[in-house]
Amino acid sequence: MARPTRRDWLAMTAAAAIGAKAFAQPETTKLPARAVTKGPMHHWFGYYDKCPWDKAGRYLLAMESEFCDRQPTAKDAITVGMVDLKDGDKYIPLDTTRAWSWQQGTMLQWLGSAPDREVIYNSIVDGKPAAIIRDVLSGKTRTLARPIYAVSNDGKQAVTLDFARLHRLRPGYGYASYDERFTDDPAPEQLGIWHLDLASGNDRQILNLKQLAAFQPDARFTGAHHWVNHLQFNPGGTRFVFLHRWRVDLKPWSTRIFTAKPDGTDLRLHLDTGMVSHFDWRDDATILAWVKTPKDGNKFALIDVATNGLGLVGDGVLTQDGHCSYSPDRKWILNDTYPDKNRLQWLMLYHPEKNRRYDLNQFPSPKQFTGPFRCDMHPRWNRDGTQVCFDGCHDPERQVYVVDVREIVTG
């Protein structure tokens, strides 16, 4: 996608500022959510930054587990598979894996190079973390020597991190299935971010934790252990974003947001206020993120990767952190909330140009779904932007639900 000009940027931020002063109350609907998986097994997809639907919209990826109320152990395996939406929502198992977490699953996703037949997911092979590329029609597989975290839209490259360190420092996101190395080192040079060529299988380390801890350090780093999380390529695959985090003992962590080229060069620090949460690329040069702004507190904002310009989005309308993602045509933002005081999670759409929020529905989240094994909705778009799916626990099993939003986005 073309990078926005400075004139585009000023117009965009000005429109957001004007809209914030003139927004209307959210429009509330009750769009039905259809469960496409069912018990007694529990099902979910994981994070919000991937599309579970295949190219034709027939198969929807999902993982399956016998339990949902505790953290996994090193021996717990789950099933990766897909739902046949045109054959009674039949669940089709593909493989089992011990490389998984409740919040991000096993990074199961369709490969952009073959979204009609190939998926990629993490596994443990010969006791070591790896990734599997599988043709769901023929069953043919190929193994990569490292697990993957984020894959470019064209399916040609990936970036990744150490999931064992992530498991210790951010429970619910890493893997319990292999041992962490360098546990006592606050910022080991041997760990960080790796780049993988998915065609050749070649990989190499491009950034390390020692390097990040030495990048504009200050007193906040004293006694802290460092890690990285939430890697994501921009739409064109020319840069990726990631969060650098650190924490002292079990105290709350702090966060900085960086981007870099796929080879690790042109490393840029974009925000260092201590808090960055969920985000999505608006285009190749602009990131939407829930951040602590220098002047306005915690807000959704657009970050200009070239200039570090910051423009508020949905100020007074999108008032809570949520798992935000742009529709395929980039005209809508899909978002959710964490459980409120009544244990209700909200699903919503937001139209940036109109500065209008549409509350689609609300769903209860039972108290037993808390902590690392909580059930965040993590809503995701289908490929034409007419449906969304989310992980729900209101039945109260953990299952995958689909909501048709066509009447909203085409109205």
C-alpha positions as CSV (number, residue, x, y, z in Angstrom):
1,M,0.0,0.0,0.0
2,A,1.2,3.5,-0.7
3,R,2.5,5.5,2.3
4,P,0.3,8.4,3.3
5,T,1.7,11.9,2.4
6,R,2.1,14.6,5.1
7,R,-1.1,16.2,3.7
8,D,-2.9,12.9,4.1
9,W,-1.6,12.6,7.7
10,L,-2.7,16.1,8.7
11,A,-6.2,15.6,7.1
12,M,-6.6,12.3,8.9
13,T,-5.6,13.6,12.3
14,A,-7.7,16.7,11.9
15,A,-10.8,14.7,10.9
16,A,-10.3,12.5,14.0
17,A,-10.0,15.6,16.2
18,I,-13.2,17.2,14.7
19,G,-15.1,13.9,15.0
20,A,-14.1,13.5,18.6
21,K,-16.0,16.7,19.4
22,A,-19.1,15.7,17.5
23,F,-19.6,12.0,18.0
24,A,-23.0,10.5,18.6
25,Q,-23.8,7.8,21.1
26,P,-22.9,4.3,20.0
27,E,-25.5,2.5,18.0
28,T,-26.4,-0.8,19.8
29,T,-27.6,-3.9,18.0
30,K,-28.0,-7.5,18.9
31,L,-26.5,-9.4,16.1
32,P,-26.7,-13.2,16.7
33,A,-23.5,-15.2,17.2
34,R,-23.6,-18.7,15.8
35,A,-21.4,-21.4,17.4
36,V,-19.5,-23.2,14.7
37,T,-17.8,-25.6,17.1
38,K,-19.4,-27.6,19.9
39,G,-18.6,-29.6,23.0
40,P,-17.8,-31.7,24.8
41,M,-14.3,-30.6,23.6
42,H,-13.3,-27.0,23.9
43,H,-12.3,-25.0,20.8
44,W,-10.7,-21.6,20.0
45,F,-8.5,-19.9,17.4
46,G,-6.3,-17.6,19.4
47,Y,-5.1,-14.1,18.5
48,Y,-6.9,-11.4,16.6
49,D,-4.3,-10.6,13.9
50,K,-4.9,-13.6,11.6
51,C,-7.8,-14.7,9.4
52,P,-9.0,-18.2,10.2
53,W,-11.0,-18.6,6.9
54,D,-9.4,-20.2,3.9
55,K,-9.5,-18.4,0.5
56,A,-12.9,-19.8,-0.5
57,G,-14.5,-19.2,3.0
58,R,-15.3,-22.9,3.5
59,Y,-12.9,-23.9,6.1
60,L,-12.3,-22.1,9.4
61,L,-9.2,-23.0,11.5
62,A,-9.6,-23.9,15.2
63,M,-7.8,-25.7,17.9
64,E,-9.3,-28.4,20.2
65,S,-8.6,-29.2,23.8
66,E,-10.1,-31.5,26.5
67,F,-9.7,-28.8,29.2
68,C,-9.9,-25.0,29.4
69,D,-9.6,-24.1,33.1
70,R,-5.8,-24.3,33.8
71,Q,-2.4,-23.5,32.2
72,P,-0.9,-26.3,30.0
73,T,1.9,-28.5,31.2
74,A,4.8,-29.7,29.1
75,K,2.9,-32.9,28.3
76,D,-0.5,-31.4,27.3
77,A,-1.2,-31.7,23.6
78,I,-4.1,-30.1,21.7
79,T,-5.5,-30.8,18.2
80,V,-5.1,-28.3,15.3
81,G,-7.9,-28.6,12.7
82,M,-10.5,-26.9,10.7
83,V,-14.3,-26.5,10.7
84,D,-16.1,-27.3,7.4
85,L,-18.7,-24.6,7.3
86,K,-20.4,-26.2,4.3
87,D,-20.7,-29.6,5.8
88,G,-22.6,-29.1,9.1
89,D,-19.7,-27.4,10.8
90,K,-17.8,-30.7,11.0
91,Y,-14.5,-30.5,12.8
92,I,-11.6,-32.0,10.8
93,P,-8.5,-32.8,12.9
94,L,-5.2,-32.2,11.1
95,D,-2.5,-32.8,13.8
96,T,-1.6,-32.6,17.5
97,T,0.9,-30.3,19.1
98,R,2.4,-29.4,22.4
99,A,3.5,-26.0,21.3
100,W,0.6,-23.8,22.3
101,S,-0.8,-21.2,24.7
102,W,-4.3,-20.1,25.5
103,Q,-4.0,-16.5,24.2
104,Q,-2.2,-17.2,20.9
105,G,-2.8,-20.8,20.3
106,T,-0.1,-22.5,18.2
107,M,0.1,-19.6,15.6
108,L,-2.2,-21.7,13.3
109,Q,-2.9,-19.8,10.1
110,W,-3.3,-20.1,6.4
111,L,-0.2,-19.3,4.3
112,G,-0.7,-16.3,2.0
113,S,1.2,-18.1,-0.7
114,A,-1.4,-20.9,-0.8
115,P,-4.5,-19.8,1.3
116,D,-6.6,-22.4,-0.4
117,R,-4.7,-25.4,1.0
118,E,-1.6,-24.7,3.2
119,V,-1.5,-23.9,6.9
120,I,1.4,-23.3,9.2
121,Y,1.5,-23.9,13.0
122,N,4.0,-24.6,15.7
123,S,5.0,-28.0,17.1
124,I,7.6,-29.8,19.1
125,V,9.9,-32.0,17.0
126,D,12.5,-34.2,18.6
127,G,12.1,-32.2,21.8
128,K,12.7,-28.8,20.1
129,P,10.3,-26.1,19.0
130,A,9.6,-26.1,15.3
131,A,6.9,-25.1,12.7
132,I,4.9,-27.4,10.4
133,I,3.7,-26.4,7.0
134,R,0.8,-28.7,6.0
135,D,-1.2,-29.2,2.9
136,V,-4.7,-29.8,4.3
137,L,-5.9,-31.6,1.2
138,S,-3.0,-34.0,0.5
139,G,-1.6,-34.2,4.1
140,K,1.9,-33.5,2.8
141,T,4.0,-31.6,5.4
142,R,7.3,-29.7,5.7
143,T,9.1,-28.9,8.9
144,L,10.9,-25.7,9.8
145,A,13.7,-25.7,12.3
146,R,12.2,-22.8,14.3
147,P,8.6,-22.0,15.4
148,I,7.0,-19.0,13.8
149,Y,5.4,-16.0,15.4
150,A,4.3,-13.6,12.6
151,V,4.1,-14.4,8.9
152,S,4.0,-11.9,6.1
153,N,0.8,-11.6,4.1
154,D,2.4,-13.2,1.0
155,G,3.5,-16.2,3.1
156,K,7.2,-15.9,2.2
157,Q,8.8,-14.9,5.4
158,A,8.3,-15.0,9.2
159,V,9.7,-13.6,12.3
160,T,9.8,-15.3,15.7
161,L,11.0,-15.3,19.3
162,D,11.7,-17.6,22.2
163,F,8.4,-19.0,23.5
164,A,9.9,-20.5,26.6
165,R,11.1,-17.1,27.9
166,L,7.8,-15.7,27.0
167,H,6.0,-18.4,29.0
168,R,7.9,-17.3,32.2
169,L,7.7,-13.6,31.8
170,R,4.2,-13.3,30.2
171,P,2.1,-16.4,31.2
172,G,-0.6,-17.4,28.8
173,Y,1.5,-16.4,25.7
174,G,4.5,-18.7,25.7
175,Y,5.0,-22.5,25.6
176,A,5.5,-24.8,28.6
177,S,6.7,-27.7,26.3
178,Y,10.4,-27.0,26.3
179,D,13.0,-25.6,28.7
180,E,14.0,-22.0,28.8
181,R,17.6,-21.2,28.3
182,F,19.5,-18.3,30.0
183,T,16.8,-18.0,32.7
184,D,19.1,-16.0,35.0
185,D,20.3,-13.5,32.3
186,P,18.3,-10.3,32.3
187,A,18.9,-9.7,28.6
188,P,20.7,-12.6,26.9
189,E,22.4,-11.8,23.6
190,Q,21.5,-15.3,22.3
191,L,17.8,-14.6,22.5
192,G,15.7,-12.0,20.7
193,I,14.1,-12.1,17.2
194,W,14.8,-14.4,14.3
195,H,13.9,-14.1,10.6
196,L,12.8,-17.2,8.6
197,D,12.6,-17.6,4.8
198,L,9.7,-20.0,4.5
199,A,10.6,-21.3,1.1
200,S,14.2,-22.3,1.9
201,G,13.7,-22.8,5.7
202,N,16.8,-20.7,6.4
203,D,16.7,-18.6,9.6
204,R,19.0,-16.2,11.3
205,Q,18.9,-14.0,14.4
206,I,18.3,-10.3,13.5
207,L,17.9,-8.6,16.9
208,N,18.8,-9.6,20.4
209,L,17.7,-8.8,23.9
210,K,21.1,-7.4,25.0
211,Q,20.9,-5.0,22.0
212,L,17.3,-3.8,23.0
213,A,18.2,-3.4,26.7
214,A,21.1,-1.2,25.6
215,F,19.0,0.9,23.3
216,Q,18.3,4.3,25.1
217,P,18.5,2.6,28.5
218,D,17.4,4.3,31.8
219,A,16.8,3.6,35.4
220,R,13.6,1.7,34.7
221,F,15.7,-1.2,33.4
222,T,17.5,-1.7,36.8
223,G,17.1,-5.3,37.9
224,A,14.7,-6.0,35.1
225,H,14.4,-9.1,32.8
226,H,13.7,-8.2,29.1
227,W,11.7,-10.0,26.4
228,V,9.9,-9.3,23.1
229,N,6.3,-10.0,22.2
230,H,3.6,-9.2,19.6
231,L,5.5,-9.2,16.3
232,Q,3.5,-8.3,13.2
233,F,4.4,-7.5,9.6
234,N,3.0,-4.5,7.8
235,P,0.7,-5.3,4.8
236,G,3.6,-5.1,2.3
237,G,6.0,-7.1,4.4
238,T,8.6,-4.3,4.3
239,R,8.7,-3.7,8.0
240,F,7.5,-5.4,11.2
241,V,6.5,-4.1,14.6
242,F,7.2,-5.6,18.0
243,L,7.0,-4.7,21.7
244,H,10.1,-4.6,23.9
245,R,9.0,-5.4,27.5
246,W,10.7,-5.6,30.8
247,R,9.7,-6.3,34.4
248,V,11.4,-6.6,37.8
249,D,10.4,-9.8,39.6
250,L,6.6,-10.1,39.5
251,K,5.9,-6.4,39.2
252,P,3.9,-5.0,36.3
253,W,5.8,-4.8,33.1
254,S,6.6,-1.8,31.0
255,T,6.6,-1.5,27.2
256,R,8.2,0.2,24.2
257,I,7.1,-0.1,20.6
258,F,9.7,-0.6,17.8
259,T,9.7,-1.3,14.1
260,A,12.4,-2.6,11.9
261,K,13.0,-4.0,8.4
262,P,12.8,-7.8,8.1
263,D,16.6,-8.1,8.3
264,G,16.6,-6.2,11.6
265,T,18.1,-3.0,10.2
266,D,16.6,0.5,10.4
267,L,15.5,-0.2,14.0
268,R,13.2,2.6,15.2
269,L,11.8,3.3,18.7
270,H,8.3,5.0,18.3
271,L,6.9,5.4,21.8
272,D,8.6,5.1,25.2
273,T,5.9,6.2,27.6
274,G,5.9,2.8,29.3
275,M,2.5,1.4,28.0
276,V,1.7,0.1,24.6
277,S,-1.0,-2.6,24.2
278,H,-2.9,-4.0,21.2
279,F,-2.2,-2.7,17.7
280,D,-2.7,-3.2,14.0
281,W,-1.1,-1.8,10.9
282,R,-3.4,0.7,9.1
283,D,-1.1,0.7,6.1
284,D,2.6,0.1,5.4
285,A,3.6,3.3,7.3
286,T,0.9,3.8,10.0
287,I,0.1,1.8,13.2
288,L,-3.1,2.0,15.2
289,A,-2.4,1.2,18.9
290,W,-3.7,1.6,22.4
291,V,-1.0,3.6,24.0
292,K,-0.2,5.9,26.9
293,T,0.1,9.2,25.1
294,P,2.5,12.0,26.4
295,K,-0.4,14.4,27.0
296,D,-3.8,12.7,26.9
297,G,-3.4,9.5,28.9
298,N,-4.3,6.1,27.5
299,K,-5.9,6.3,24.1
300,F,-6.1,4.7,20.7
301,A,-3.7,6.6,18.4
302,L,-2.2,6.4,14.9
303,I,1.6,6.3,14.9
304,D,3.4,7.6,11.8
305,V,6.4,5.2,11.5
306,A,8.4,7.8,9.5
307,T,7.9,10.8,11.8
308,N,6.6,9.3,15.1
309,G,3.6,11.7,14.7
310,L,0.7,10.7,17.0
311,G,-2.9,11.3,16.1
312,L,-5.9,10.2,18.4
313,V,-8.5,7.8,17.0
314,G,-12.0,7.6,18.3
315,D,-11.3,9.9,21.3
316,G,-14.3,9.7,23.5
317,V,-15.8,6.9,21.4
318,L,-13.3,4.0,21.7
319,T,-12.6,4.5,25.4
320,Q,-11.1,1.1,26.4
321,D,-8.2,-1.1,25.3
322,G,-9.3,-3.9,23.0
323,H,-8.1,-6.2,20.3
324,C,-8.3,-3.9,17.3
325,S,-8.0,-4.8,13.6
326,Y,-8.8,-3.1,10.3
327,S,-11.2,-4.6,7.9
328,P,-9.8,-5.9,4.6
329,D,-10.8,-2.6,2.9
330,R,-9.3,-0.6,5.8
331,K,-12.6,1.3,6.3
332,W,-13.7,-0.3,9.6
333,I,-12.0,-1.2,12.9
334,L,-13.2,-4.3,14.7
335,N,-12.7,-4.2,18.5
336,D,-13.8,-5.8,21.8
337,T,-13.4,-5.2,25.5
338,Y,-12.3,-7.1,28.5
339,P,-15.1,-8.1,30.9
340,D,-16.7,-5.2,32.7
341,K,-17.9,-5.1,36.3
342,N,-20.8,-7.3,35.2
343,R,-18.4,-9.8,33.5
344,L,-19.7,-8.7,30.0
345,Q,-17.5,-8.5,27.0
346,W,-18.5,-6.1,24.2
347,L,-18.0,-6.7,20.5
348,M,-18.0,-3.6,18.3
349,L,-17.2,-2.0,15.0
350,Y,-15.9,1.6,14.6
351,H,-16.0,3.7,11.4
352,P,-13.1,6.2,11.5
353,E,-14.4,8.4,8.8
354,K,-17.8,8.9,10.5
355,N,-16.3,8.6,14.0
356,R,-19.2,6.2,14.9
357,R,-19.2,3.1,17.0
358,Y,-21.6,0.2,16.5
359,D,-22.0,-2.1,19.5
360,L,-22.8,-5.5,17.9
361,N,-23.5,-7.5,21.0
362,Q,-22.3,-8.4,24.5
363,F,-21.4,-11.8,26.0
364,P,-20.9,-12.9,29.5
365,S,-17.5,-14.2,30.7
366,P,-17.7,-16.6,33.7
367,K,-15.4,-15.9,36.6
368,Q,-13.5,-19.2,36.1
369,F,-12.0,-17.8,32.9
370,T,-9.5,-15.5,34.4
371,G,-5.7,-15.0,34.4
372,P,-3.5,-16.7,31.8
373,F,-6.3,-19.0,30.7
374,R,-9.0,-16.3,30.3
375,C,-11.1,-16.3,27.2
376,D,-10.5,-13.0,25.4
377,M,-12.7,-12.6,22.4
378,H,-9.9,-11.8,20.0
379,P,-12.3,-10.9,17.1
380,R,-11.2,-11.6,13.5
381,W,-12.4,-10.6,10.1
382,N,-13.2,-13.0,7.2
383,R,-11.6,-12.3,3.9
384,D,-14.3,-10.1,2.4
385,G,-15.1,-8.2,5.6
386,T,-18.7,-9.4,5.9
387,Q,-18.3,-11.7,8.9
388,V,-16.3,-11.8,12.1
389,C,-15.5,-14.7,14.4
390,F,-14.5,-14.7,18.1
391,D,-13.6,-17.0,20.9
392,G,-16.4,-17.2,23.5
393,C,-16.9,-18.9,26.9
394,H,-20.5,-17.8,27.6
395,D,-22.1,-21.3,27.0
396,P,-19.9,-21.7,29.2
397,E,-17.6,-23.9,27.1
398,R,-14.8,-22.3,25.1
399,Q,-16.1,-22.3,21.5
400,V,-15.7,-20.3,18.3
401,Y,-18.6,-18.1,17.2
402,V,-19.4,-16.3,13.9
403,V,-21.3,-13.0,13.5
404,D,-22.6,-11.7,10.2
405,V,-21.8,-8.0,10.0
406,R,-22.9,-7.4,6.4
407,E,-25.8,-5.2,7.3
408,I,-23.5,-2.9,9.2
409,V,-20.6,-2.6,6.8
410,T,-22.7,-2.3,3.7
411,G,-25.4,-0.1,5.2
